[in-house]
Amino acid sequence: MMQRFGKQTLRQLSAAAPLRQLAASRVVRHFAAGPQDVLDKYAALNAKQGGSSVTKATAAVSAGSPAEVLSRLQAFEAEVISANWADYLVLVYNMPFWEVQFEETQALATPLALPGSPIAEKLAEVQELMDVLYQCEDVRDHVNELCELGTRASGFMGTGYMAEEKVENLEEHAKLCGQTYEALLSNHPNFKPKIEQTVGHGLAILRSKHKFKFSSMHRYFF
């Protein structure tokens, strides 16, 4: 018996589709430190929100000077871009806090983001950063799921004993993941290192289980 991913899942992987909505391999998201640190962060976050929706960030954030807002944008950008996006646990631990930080900072910066101003330019860069992060995370999660299914299909210790069903249209998925990788590099050239760190390396791992072609396949010596 072979299992087959539906066409809807394949369409969601295409460059034109909203990758944020991909549900096939949504694993848990990530946090950076130990369990107690995570609990402390959540406690602080809940206390700050006071039980209200995160969408009310505008009212919860105090006003700041343009210099302070710009500094806050730069600090947030540095924190997110320096994280290891390829480590799903890092994303699981930190993404909820990053999303709240981004919403609050965006609420502060939007009124000050005059056309051509440093704040407007930095805000656009941070928005693009978050867009690329979401897309890279979704594609890498999907690749990880394909790799996991491939491992299970080989059975216990690769012996074939108790092997699960194979993905019969794996070639289609690999091709679409490669096309999405190319689209990300083309649409967001400034984030090439992060795209390579997540999607590029993920495709290399997938190629170790199923041979297919993509532009950077020999860079990873597979």
Secondary structure, DSSP 8 states (H G I E B T S, - for coil): -EE---HHHHHHHSTTS-GGG--TT----B-SS-HHHHHHHHHHHHHHHTT--GGGHHHHS----HHHHHHHHHHHHHHHHTS-TT-HHHHHHHHHHHHHHHHHHHHHHGGG--TTSHHHHHHHHHHHHHHHHHHHHHHHHHHHHHHHHHHHHT-GGGS-TT---EETTHHHHHHHHHHHHHHHHHH-GGGHHHHIIIIIHHHHHHHTTS----TTGGGGT-
